Amino acid sequence: MKYVWGILIIALGAVMVIKTDWFVENFGHSEWAEEHFGGGGTRLMYKVLGIAIIFLSLMGMTGMLGEVIVKVFGRLFGI
């Protein structure tokens, strides 16, 4: 079942990268992204977010996500 969810989430990330203009039209511009990334920063933010979603979903499907989270945040919880 995790593969089905993973493929659906990867498709969502791909749609975010391909149809960035639709997301900007429906969800609006981000002042923070425009300020920090320059002109067109909102579109860049949606594309980077889509790529991150794809990457995290692939890691979750292969079982790597849990290991990475433990390595990064393990010291906070004494693991």
N, C-alpha and C positions, 0 to 999 in steps of 0.2 A: 504494500500500500504506500510505503514511503516513496517508491519510484513514481507512482501516479501523481502524488502531491508534488514531488520534485519537478516532474515534467511540466505540470501546470504552473508552478512558480517560475520556472525558467521561461515559459511562454509569456508570463506577465512581465518579466524583466526585458524580454525581447521586444514586447509591445511598447514598453516605456522608452526603449532606445530608438525604435523605428518611428513611433507616432508621438514624438516629443511635443510637436506643435499642438496636438489634441489635448495633452495634459496641461500645457500652459494656458490654452484657451479655457479649459474647464476648471482648473484649480488656481489659476492666476499666477502672477509674477511673485518672486521672492525678493524682497528688498535686501535681505542678507546676502543672497547669492549674487545679486546685481552689484552690490557694494564690494564684495570680496573677489569675485571672478571677473568683474568688468562687464561690458556690454554683452548681452546674450548669456549672462551667468546662470539665469534660471534654466535655460535649455541645457547647458552643460551640467547643472546639478541633477536634472532628471535623467540625463544619459549616464552619469556616474552612478547614480542610485540604481538604475536598471542593471548596469554591469555588476554592481556589488550584490544585488539580489540574485543574479545568475550565478555568481561565484559562490555565495553562501549556500545556495540551494545545491549546487554540485558537491560542495563539501559535506552537506548534510546527507545527501544520497549515498556518498561513499563511506560515511562514518568518520570522517576527519574533523568535523565541526566540533564534536565533543572534546576531542583531544586538544584542539587549538584553544578552546575556551578554558579548559583546565590549565593549560600552560600559561595563558595570559593572565587569568584571574585567580588561579589556584592559591597564590600567596595571600590574597585577601581573606580567604576562608580557611587557611591552614591545611590545604590539601597538598 
